[in-house]
């Protein structure tokens, strides 16, 4: 019996030696003659002390919205799904301090000091794009119910660096101004079609060359619509930021004299919150001073 145990032990030792040799061989293979191909990879490290903005745009979303019967001029289901997908990205990458979205686009701002993925542009862009796209599909049913997703949506991404707080604010202001311009046009266009009885071609011709004041006048004088009363979500877009919020939960506790009793427990935690407000003026930034970082190197 003792002899058998001794043999088995020696066998186990030999087995461990083989495993060790195999592992050692794998390590050597990692340094093979083929490794030189890594020299073809380009260094895409983002410049330090700059905000990194990853902007996503829906690819061919005009066709996608038509085939999925999006409501015109704005579909709150689709906007809600975009916002939920963006929140998923922020919860995955906590160095994103603010995100702004409108229509089929979303911009994600990484803090100036981020070291995520060693600041590699390709890593940041692909991670944001894949997380957003998969979330869009994952949460589809939550917003569109039984309406089927006919085919996978796709989003393209780009990375842009902004070296100063003013540059970053101007970028976000540009996107929100674009939201207002597009929404005013779409609101007037689809009002002419849905309530005015024009064809899409006729509505396009009617609005050709018009200014913002002209569109406001059409809405008010012909359809009694005051554009200022339109939804802030449609006019201002969606802004997501991290904020500290208080959450209260109820817990059961046992007390010797009273038995089980319910008590309310309040905890403070950081959470992604959504806002449809003006981000062009100073008020938003004064109310949320933690979004922008010091410009001192």
C-alpha positions as CSV (number, residue, x, y, z in Angstrom):
1,X,0.0,0.0,0.0
2,X,2.8,2.3,0.9
3,X,4.6,1.4,-2.3
4,X,1.6,2.3,-4.4
5,X,1.2,5.7,-2.8
6,X,4.9,6.3,-3.4
7,X,4.5,5.5,-7.1
8,X,1.4,7.7,-7.5
9,X,3.2,10.5,-5.8
10,X,6.1,10.2,-8.2
11,X,3.6,10.1,-11.1
12,X,2.1,13.3,-9.8
13,X,5.5,14.9,-9.6
14,X,6.3,14.0,-13.2
15,X,2.9,15.4,-14.3
16,X,3.6,18.7,-12.6
17,X,7.0,18.8,-14.3
18,X,5.3,18.3,-17.7
19,X,2.8,21.1,-17.0
20,X,5.7,23.3,-16.0
21,X,7.5,22.5,-19.3
22,X,4.4,23.2,-21.3
23,X,3.9,26.6,-19.6
24,X,7.5,27.5,-20.2
25,X,7.2,26.5,-23.9
26,X,4.1,28.8,-24.2
27,X,6.1,31.7,-22.8
28,X,8.9,31.2,-25.3
29,X,6.3,31.1,-28.2
30,X,5.0,34.5,-27.1
31,X,8.4,35.9,-28.1
32,X,8.4,34.2,-31.5
33,X,9.9,35.6,-34.7
34,X,6.4,36.8,-35.8
35,X,6.1,39.3,-33.0
36,X,7.7,42.0,-35.2
37,X,4.3,42.7,-36.7
38,X,3.4,44.7,-33.5
39,X,5.7,47.4,-34.9
40,X,3.0,48.2,-37.5
41,X,0.6,49.4,-34.8
42,X,0.3,53.2,-34.6
43,X,0.6,55.2,-31.4
44,X,-2.8,56.8,-30.9
45,X,-2.3,58.1,-27.4
46,X,-4.4,61.2,-26.8
47,X,-2.6,64.4,-25.9
48,X,-2.4,65.0,-22.1
49,X,-4.3,67.8,-20.4
50,X,-7.1,67.7,-23.0
51,X,-10.7,66.7,-22.7
52,X,-11.4,63.6,-24.8
53,X,-14.7,63.7,-26.6
54,X,-16.1,60.6,-28.3
55,X,-19.1,61.5,-30.5
56,X,-21.4,58.8,-31.9
57,X,-23.7,59.2,-34.8
58,X,-26.4,56.7,-36.0
59,X,-25.5,55.3,-39.4
60,X,-28.3,55.7,-41.9
61,X,-30.8,56.4,-39.2
62,X,-33.2,58.1,-41.6
63,X,-33.9,54.8,-43.1
64,X,-33.8,53.1,-39.7
65,X,-36.4,55.5,-38.2
66,X,-38.7,55.0,-41.2
67,X,-38.6,51.2,-41.1
68,X,-39.3,51.2,-37.4
69,X,-42.1,53.7,-37.6
70,X,-40.6,56.4,-35.5
71,X,-43.1,59.2,-34.7
72,X,-42.6,62.5,-36.4
73,X,-41.2,65.0,-35.7
74,X,-39.8,63.4,-32.5
75,X,-40.2,60.0,-31.0
76,X,-39.9,60.1,-27.2
77,X,-39.4,56.3,-27.2
78,X,-36.3,56.6,-29.4
79,X,-35.0,59.6,-27.4
80,X,-35.5,57.6,-24.1
81,X,-33.7,54.6,-25.5
82,X,-30.8,56.8,-26.6
83,X,-30.6,58.4,-23.2
84,X,-30.7,54.9,-21.5
85,X,-27.9,53.6,-23.7
86,X,-25.8,56.7,-22.9
87,X,-26.3,56.2,-19.2
88,X,-25.1,52.6,-19.6
89,X,-21.9,53.9,-21.2
90,X,-21.3,56.4,-18.3
91,X,-22.0,53.8,-15.7
92,X,-19.4,51.6,-17.4
93,X,-16.8,54.4,-17.8
94,X,-17.0,56.6,-14.8
95,X,-14.4,59.0,-16.1
96,X,-17.0,60.4,-18.4
97,X,-18.1,63.6,-16.6
98,X,-20.9,64.8,-19.0
99,X,-22.7,63.5,-22.1
100,X,-24.9,65.4,-24.4
101,X,-27.3,63.9,-27.0
102,X,-29.9,64.9,-29.5
103,X,-31.6,63.0,-32.3
104,X,-29.4,60.0,-33.3
105,X,-26.1,61.4,-31.8
106,X,-24.4,61.4,-28.4
107,X,-21.2,63.0,-27.2
108,X,-19.2,61.7,-24.3
109,X,-16.7,63.8,-22.5
110,X,-13.8,62.2,-20.6
111,X,-12.2,64.3,-17.9
112,X,-8.9,66.0,-18.8
113,X,-6.9,63.8,-16.3
114,X,-8.4,60.4,-17.4
115,X,-6.0,57.5,-17.8
116,X,-8.6,55.0,-19.0
117,X,-7.1,52.6,-21.6
118,X,-3.9,54.7,-21.4
119,X,-5.7,57.4,-23.3
120,X,-5.6,55.4,-26.5
121,X,-8.1,56.9,-28.9
122,X,-9.0,53.6,-30.6
123,X,-9.7,51.9,-27.3
124,X,-11.9,54.7,-26.0
125,X,-13.9,55.1,-29.2
126,X,-14.5,51.4,-29.7
127,X,-15.4,50.7,-26.1
128,X,-17.9,53.6,-26.1
129,X,-19.4,52.6,-29.5
130,X,-19.8,48.9,-28.6
131,X,-21.3,49.6,-25.2
132,X,-23.7,52.1,-26.6
133,X,-24.7,49.9,-29.6
134,X,-25.3,46.8,-27.5
135,X,-27.3,48.8,-24.9
136,X,-29.5,50.2,-27.6
137,X,-30.4,46.6,-28.7
138,X,-30.6,45.3,-25.1
139,X,-33.0,48.0,-23.9
140,X,-35.1,48.2,-27.1
141,X,-38.0,46.2,-25.7
142,X,-38.1,48.4,-22.6
143,X,-39.0,51.4,-24.8
144,X,-40.7,49.9,-27.8
145,X,-42.6,47.1,-26.3
146,X,-43.6,44.4,-28.7
147,X,-42.5,46.3,-31.7
148,X,-39.7,44.1,-33.1
149,X,-36.2,45.3,-33.9
150,X,-36.0,44.5,-37.6
151,X,-32.2,44.6,-37.8
152,X,-29.2,45.7,-35.7
153,X,-28.6,49.5,-35.6
154,X,-25.0,50.8,-36.1
155,X,-23.2,53.8,-34.9
156,X,-19.9,55.4,-36.0
157,X,-17.6,57.2,-33.6
158,X,-14.9,59.8,-33.7
159,X,-12.5,61.2,-31.1
160,X,-11.8,65.0,-30.8
161,X,-9.6,66.7,-28.2
162,X,-10.4,70.0,-26.6
163,X,-7.6,71.7,-24.7
164,X,-9.5,74.3,-22.7
165,X,-12.8,74.6,-20.7
166,X,-13.9,77.3,-23.2
167,X,-13.3,75.0,-26.1
168,X,-15.3,72.2,-24.5
169,X,-18.2,74.5,-23.6
170,X,-18.2,75.9,-27.1
171,X,-18.4,72.4,-28.5
172,X,-21.3,71.4,-26.4
173,X,-23.0,74.8,-27.2
174,X,-22.6,74.0,-30.9
175,X,-24.3,70.7,-30.5
176,X,-27.2,72.2,-28.5
177,X,-27.6,75.1,-31.0
178,X,-27.7,72.4,-33.7
179,X,-30.4,70.6,-31.8
180,X,-32.6,73.8,-31.7
181,X,-32.1,74.5,-35.4
182,X,-33.0,70.9,-36.4
183,X,-35.9,70.7,-34.1
184,X,-37.5,74.0,-35.2
185,X,-37.1,72.9,-38.9
186,X,-38.6,69.4,-38.2
187,X,-41.4,70.7,-36.1
188,X,-42.4,73.2,-38.8
189,X,-41.9,70.7,-41.6
190,X,-44.0,67.9,-40.1
191,X,-46.7,70.4,-39.0
192,X,-47.1,71.5,-42.6
193,X,-47.4,67.8,-43.6
194,X,-49.5,66.4,-40.8
195,X,-51.8,69.5,-40.2
196,X,-51.3,71.6,-43.3
197,X,-51.9,68.8,-45.8
198,X,-48.7,69.4,-47.8
199,X,-46.6,66.6,-49.3
200,X,-43.1,66.3,-48.1
201,X,-41.8,67.8,-51.3
202,X,-44.2,70.8,-51.0
203,X,-43.2,71.3,-47.3
204,X,-39.5,71.3,-48.2
205,X,-40.1,73.9,-50.9
206,X,-42.1,76.0,-48.6
207,X,-39.3,76.1,-46.0
208,X,-36.5,76.6,-48.5
209,X,-34.6,79.8,-47.6
210,X,-36.6,80.6,-44.5
211,X,-35.1,81.8,-41.2
212,X,-35.9,80.9,-37.7
213,X,-38.4,83.9,-37.4
214,X,-40.2,82.7,-40.6
215,X,-40.7,79.2,-39.2
216,X,-41.9,80.6,-35.9
217,X,-44.4,82.7,-37.8
218,X,-45.7,79.8,-39.8
219,X,-46.3,77.7,-36.7
220,X,-48.0,80.6,-34.8
221,X,-50.0,82.3,-37.5
222,X,-51.2,79.2,-39.4
223,X,-51.4,76.5,-36.7
224,X,-51.6,78.5,-33.4
225,X,-48.4,76.8,-32.1
226,X,-46.0,78.7,-29.9
227,X,-42.6,77.1,-30.4
228,X,-41.5,78.3,-27.0
229,X,-44.0,75.9,-25.4
230,X,-42.6,72.8,-27.1
231,X,-41.0,70.1,-24.9
232,X,-37.5,71.1,-23.5
233,X,-36.4,67.5,-24.4
234,X,-37.0,68.3,-28.1
235,X,-35.6,71.8,-28.0
236,X,-32.6,71.3,-25.6
237,X,-31.6,67.7,-26.1
238,X,-30.4,65.4,-23.3
239,X,-27.6,66.2,-20.9
240,X,-26.3,63.5,-18.5
241,X,-24.1,64.2,-15.5
242,X,-23.0,62.5,-12.3
243,X,-24.7,63.9,-9.2
244,X,-25.0,62.9,-5.5
245,X,-28.5,61.8,-4.7
246,X,-30.1,60.7,-1.5
247,X,-31.9,57.3,-1.6
248,X,-34.1,56.1,1.2
249,X,-34.8,52.4,1.7
250,X,-36.9,50.5,4.4
251,X,-35.2,47.8,6.5
252,X,-36.6,45.5,9.1
253,X,-34.7,45.5,12.5
254,X,-35.3,43.4,15.6
255,X,-35.6,45.1,19.0
256,X,-35.9,43.2,22.3
257,X,-38.8,45.3,23.5
258,X,-40.8,45.8,20.2
259,X,-39.9,42.8,18.0
260,X,-39.4,43.6,14.3
261,X,-39.9,47.2,13.3
262,X,-39.3,49.1,10.0
263,X,-36.8,51.9,9.8
264,X,-35.9,54.2,7.0
265,X,-32.3,54.4,6.0
266,X,-31.0,57.2,3.8
267,X,-27.8,56.9,1.9
268,X,-26.0,59.3,-0.5
269,X,-24.5,57.9,-3.7
270,X,-23.4,59.2,-7.1
271,X,-25.8,58.6,-9.9
272,X,-26.2,59.5,-13.5
273,X,-29.0,62.1,-13.9
274,X,-30.7,63.4,-17.0
275,X,-31.4,67.1,-17.7
276,X,-33.1,68.9,-20.6
277,X,-31.9,72.4,-19.9
278,X,-29.8,75.2,-21.4
279,X,-26.0,74.4,-21.4
280,X,-25.0,77.4,-23.5
281,X,-25.3,80.0,-20.7
282,X,-23.4,80.1,-17.5
283,X,-26.1,79.0,-15.0
284,X,-25.8,75.3,-15.7
285,X,-22.0,75.4,-15.2
286,X,-22.2,77.5,-12.1
287,X,-24.7,75.0,-10.6
288,X,-22.4,72.0,-11.5
289,X,-18.8,73.3,-11.0
290,X,-17.4,69.8,-10.7
291,X,-17.8,69.0,-14.4
292,X,-14.9,71.1,-15.6
293,X,-11.4,70.6,-14.3
294,X,-8.7,73.1,-13.5
295,X,-6.7,74.2,-16.5
296,X,-3.5,74.2,-14.6
297,X,-1.1,71.5,-15.8
